[in-house]
């Protein structure tokens, strides 16, 4: 018997990954100025990774007896790098929420899927942390201005 809650949540994650493919690619087209050289490839790499995630999700949904969605979630568009990064952070947060909901829908019979989702959740968290650093939402808390190195030996 198919776990419909799990399939529904995996389809939600798939719709977000489909949006990420398009959104990251669109950002790679639209980024201009001195940032283009670095961020064009960054956005295209993220789009490629989202495509791989979508493939895995689609195959898993079929393996569980479901039908993969072909509808992406909302796609955001911007022309300023700062806005692009914030939009991508929002999308990644939506993605991790969908993966968490799918993880929660797993039963004991779905343990391999749960393990796959745990790995994906960990990777999505890394993406979120990196985007938080790029948008300056996450900064190191420096408590001292100087660092003194001690000689060992």
ABEGO torsion letter per residue (X at the ends): XBBAAAAAAAAAAAAAAAAAAAAAAAAAAABBEAAAAAAAAAAAAAAAAAAAAAAAAAAAAAAAGBBBBABBBBBBBBABAAAAAAAAAAAAAAAAAAAAAAAAABBAAAAAAAAAAAAAAAAAAAAAAAAAAAAGABBBBBABABBBBBBBX
